[in-house]
Structure formats: C-alpha cells, structure tokens
C-alpha cells in the first residue's frame, strides 16, 4: 500500500497525539518537497478523477471560489510540467521539437485567447451598432432605395435627402406607428429574455464584479446568455426605453471571453486564470462601447476588478486594442468614428467659465444620488410585486415611453444621436433642427429642461426591467441635455452683456461660449455621478473628443461631482445593486474601522466532523442536513482540537467513489486522520488535483479513510485578531472561509457574509431609518395598479365577448402572469439580524446564495 493510496481496515488506526501528528505532518511534507516527490501515482485513472473533481468544483452555482486552492492548483500544474521536462532531459538529453511546440503553445495560450476574444468582441460590437441604428430609424421612416439602410446611410453625402421618407404625411399616423414599433420591439426583447436567458436582463456590471471577485453564477456568462443578450440589446434600445448599450456591452464582452476560454484547458479548470481573461474582456467591452481603449482599461481597473496585477493590465490593454482595431476596420458608421457621438473641438475655454463648470459638477453629483435612491426603491417594488410580470412590465414601459417622448425632439430620437447633436458646435451653417437658431433659444431651453426631467424619471423606472439595459448612455444623455441648456443660458447672458467685466476675456468677433462643450461636460458629470468613477471618465471623454484643452475642465467637473456624490453615500449604482441583490462582495475601495475582534463576528456554533468515531450514515446525514461548502475536522467534540478542513465537493466525491468501487456498509467508521502522516501535505501542495485517488474496491468495508482529502493546515486566525485584518485577508487572498482557533482548538469560523452582516449592522446603527412608511406606500401603489389592471381586463373581456382574457390581478393570476423568474429575484439583501450578532450567536442565513458557507 503506497503512502497515498486510500485504505480500508477492520480495525481503526492508532491515533497520534495532536503535537506529534502536526510535527510529523510537516516533517513528511518537508521531506517530500526536498526530494521533489508528491507521493501520487501518475496514471490515466488519477487524471480522470482529477478532471471530474475540477469540473464539479468549477461550476457550483451561487458559491464562492476559493482562490487559495485555485492558486495552489496552478502552482502544482506548473511544477508538474517542470518536473516532466526535467525527467525528459534526464532520459533523452534534449527536448524534441514537438515538446518545444507544445510548451510554447501552453505559454502563449493567454495571448491567443485574448486575441480571439478581442476580435470577436469587435465584430459583435460592429454588428450591434449597425442593427441598433437601423431599428431606431425604422420607427420613424424608411429608405426608398434600400429598405435595410438607416437614415444616415440612405442620405449619404446629400445635403437634402429625397430617398428617406416618413411612413406617412400624417403626424398622428406616424405617432401611432412609432408607438406600435416600440411595443413590438420591447415585447420581443422581454419575451426572448424570459424564455431563453433570464440572466441576459439588466446591465450585468454588478454581477460581473462579483464573478471576477470569485462568486459563481452558473449560466450568467454562458453561450445562451451571450446570444440572447446580443439579439435583444438592439431591440431594447430601439424600443425607446431609457436604457443604454454600454453596460450590456461589458456583459456580452465578458460572456464572449468566458465562452472562448472554455476551449482551452488552461482556463477551463482554473478560475484564477479565467479571472484575468474576464478582466480583460470588461476593458474591451467599455472600449468598443465608447471607442476608448485606454478608458476601458482604466474602467476595468477602477470599477470592475478587485485584483488587477500588471500582467492583467497589459492583457486588458491588448484585448481592448484588438477589439477597437476590429471595430475600426468594420467602420459601422462609415465615418471613421468608433461611436456616433464622437466630436472634435477647436475652441478653447475661459477661466470665468469655471463657475458654470462647478455648477454642472454639482448637478452630476445630485443627479447620481437622486437616481440611485429612487431606482433602488423602484427595484424593491419590482422584485416584490412585478417579478412575475416581467414581459408585461417591459411592454408597458415602452408604450408609456413612446407616448411621452415622441412630441419632444430630443426624446424622440436615439440617445446616442441626441448626444451627437448636443455635443456639436453651431458653426458651418448647420442648424440641427433649430438648436442653433437664436430665435428658438428659449423654446430650446424649455425643451431641454423637459427632456432632462422626463429622461431622469424614465431612467428611474426603466433601469432594472427584464430587458438588456444599461445606465451609462441614458445618464450621459441627461447630463448632455442639462449641460446644453446651461450652455445656451450662458451664451444668452454673454450676448446680453457683451461688455461686462465678467466676460472681459472673450475676444471680439469670435464666439466666446461653446454650448456643445457644456453638453459634453454635463455628460461626463452625470456618468461620474451615477457610477462614482473619476479617472476613467476623464480619459473616456478625452478619447471621445481628442481635445487636450478640455482635460482640465473635465477634471474639475468630475472632481466636484465626486465630492458631492460622496456626501450622499459611497459606491455607484453597481455597488448599490450588489448590496440589493445580496451578493457576498467586499469592496476593496472601502475602508472600515470597527474596533472589534473577529470573535465578535464569527459563527461559534460550527458543524464540524470528528476525526474518528463517525459512521458513514451519520456523515451523509450531516451533509444532507447542511448545505455548507466545507467542514472543519477536529480531534473530538470535547477538546475541539483543530486538525484540518475538508471541502464538501471532495467529501461527496470520496463517498461516491467508495460506493461505486465496492460495497460500503452504512455503519462503516469514517476516519480523517491516519498514523502514517507521510501522505499529508502542506497548504502549498494540499490542493485537490493531487489528492484524489482511486478508492480500493473491497467488499464489506468496515472503515473509510478520508485523510487524503483534508487540508491539514487551513487558513486560521486568532480570536482577538482585528476584524479589519480578516476582511483584508478575504479581499487579498480570497479564501472561502477562515477558521478561528484558540491554542489549537476550534473556536468558530467566519465568512464574507458574516463580515458584511456586521458591516451593515454598524451602518444601520449609524443611520437608523424606518421603512414601514415606504412599505405602506408601495402596498397602496400595488393595490392601485391591481385595481386598474382588473378594470382594463374586465373591459377587454366584455368588449371581446369573453374571447380575449388578458389576465387577472395578483390575487387571481391569469395569462399575463409568468411563473418563470429571474434567479436574481429570489435573492435578498444581506441584512444584519435582529439578535446578538456581536455575541457570536448569529447563525441564520439570509439570501439563497449565502446558505452555502
């Protein structure tokens, strides 16, 4: 029997004392390390078992990845490759060209994957741009020369276009067709999302932040999500809903990277390596959305990734470069521009304008705080009452948006096209639908003010509905309309008092105020206010305009926006959605000073496994009654001397293999230690890939040895260690669980969820509020909506003679109600419990994904 073979015996093995066992364990591990041995037999059977375990562990839904084990697994893979090469040299004396080619391929897999992913993202972005522009224009008219051309392509190179026609010459008929197209597009998009990929709804940025940090959401980055997101995103935007494509661009880009990387073994089974690709894809998604490769890399660094080493930044840059190069080669707008609202400014700014720039920055901060507060309330109402009416909700939102937006020239057209007009200078004889006409100045101000207010309201109620929906471009459009309005007012002020000392810096016979730059700065302020990002916004806006002279005004505006935003709370809309959905995510940008030890937060009542004396039936009962992702192993329940930690996946796999290979009695004794400790390893080598061996097939087994499957030295801390240090361990190292031991004895354990619940409890004490009034108002609103829905359904049924039944209310659901729900709707925010968490007695789990430690 080798040192690493799993054995069964009728007599229980003699146990060593705790000090002897730990000393012998470390000595044996040191001996193995010195001799370059891992004690594991190499063979196809072990490789098969290893692949099975890795495949199971990689895709467990709603759990967290243990980055410590993942990093150890990658180190073992590299060590095995080096050892294999060393043995080859000893046998043959030289390295063959096939082996050199294979090693070169293994080393260059990252660049191959990044190149393929970047090219695929660029192609997808070009396709989506073309389709979105055509669908947005077809609501207003058609091209007589070729129906598949949008308005810009149909009128290419013509000052007056005769080939593009409105649907009719009657304004009410065009209004009605615009309304019908909006309903059809929204209905199609929401139906496809509900039927095939519920995860395709929303922006996806908050979920991707958690996934990159180690949270597993099965199917969120799958092929069907990528396909449905790519199909439904143009439909959702063309429907007129106040949603954008920039946030979903990050989602489909990361989906593309995940799908392509699965074809490479290096990334298929290692989540740590996949995280590098996903970070690079997030950068490429922003790069193709804004035509800003450097801004995309900075966005991934500032907003998306909790771990961003130098090699990840270089690969992110290369992926963004390839994606933007492919997009530029496709040239979807036939203008050489990567995005529609790309502009160039040749005028400078004046120092007296800083006052108005600060005013725009204040607006950006207030806008972000206002939208986040009311959008979260709208999301809570949606999750509580409307989760089963996703398709109906999206369709009604599109219908209401079409009715409200068509009369306004800035709300009727696509938001990117509106920003293009708002950003441009009033030169060259272009009027832009009266925007530059001095006679229409006050009517334009009122129209822009209405567009700002109405778009803000629509963003609050639309962001979060069950269609692909981003908030970048809607926020930028709101900021652009407000900024243009301010610019027009400043221009009017200058023309009214041209000789005032305030405007002394203006040159004669030269336009002093450029309203388009105010729109540009307003867009930057709103984007920074809603996302709480700074550096990446400045770089993105610079790459959009190419105006070096406006870097300083942009920095001033974004800095003021950031300062105002921080007064109303930390974290942008993505961070707020992470909290709202209850994802276990510790933000590395936050700093806390709690002043309490980890013992105040840990779970003291821990389900642990004794090293001996437990039979197989009792072990399986413990696993069935608890959904924890691992169990501490102790000497016995009296001393609680900590021996190690065993993962649920390894334990389940070992039991299943034992049953498969031979008959195991339910009363067979289970042992997690053995007298010969040479099979145990240190944490650096105790990774799962080399610890799963074939369990011998012996009938009538009386004992089962699980000692090869435990981690003998798990990450453990002292009970008096400050909680802030433990949170830094979670952020930097990414373990799934940290054990708390006192003088070698298990005192408890702590997870990310425990830290978050304590954090929210502290915040709740600092800012106490009563939500009963809000709940009462939401209940009244839902009751009113139900009554209106019942009345409409009854009228339709009576008019149709009972042949058409729209559905019933929440009390009597009908055809309009769907039983299919987005899995995220079943999650709840992580909240502090009402009982004594500070005493370590809190052990209840809230939130579906948090039930598994």
Secondary structure, DSSP 4 states (H G I P E B T S, - for coil): --TTSB---SSPPPPPPHHHHHHHHHHHHHHHHHHT------SHHHHHHHHHHHHHHHT-TT-B--HHHHHHHHHHHHHHHHHHHHHHHHHHSS--HHHHHHHHHHHTHHHHHHHHHHHHHHHHHHHHHHHHHHHHHHTTEEESS-TT--HHHHTTT-SS-SSEEES-S-HHHHHHHHHHHHHHHHHHHHHHHHHH-GGGSB--HHHHHHHHHTB--TTTTSHHHHHHHHHHHHHHHHTT-S-BSHHHHHHHHHHHHHHHHTTSHHHHS-HHHHHHHHHHHHHHHHHHHHT-HHHHHHHIIIII-S---HHHHHHHHHHHHHHHHHHHHH-TTSSS-SSTT---------GGGHHHHHHHHHHHHHHHHHHHHHHHHHHHHIIIIITT-HHHHHHHHHHHHHHHHTTSHHHHS-HHHHHHHHHS-S-TT--TTTTT-GGGHHHHHHHHHHHHHHHHHHHHHHTTSSSB-BSHHHHHHHHHHHHHHHHHHHHHHHHHSTT-GGGTTSPTTS----HHHHHHHHHHHHHHHHH---HHHHHHHHHHH--GGGHHHHHHHHHHHHHHHHTT-SS-HHHHHHHHHT-----TT-------BGGGTSB-S---EESSSEEHHHHHHHHHH---SEEEEES-TTT-BEEEEEEHHHHHHHHHHHHHHS-EEEEEEEES--S-GGG---TTT--GGGS--PBP--TTEEEEE-GGGSBTT--EE-TTSBHHHHHHHHHHH--S-EEEEETTEEEEEE-HHHHHHHHHHHHHHHS----HHHHHHHHHHHHHHHHHHHHHHHHHHHHTTTS------SSS--TT--S---GGGG-------SS-GGGT------SGGGS--
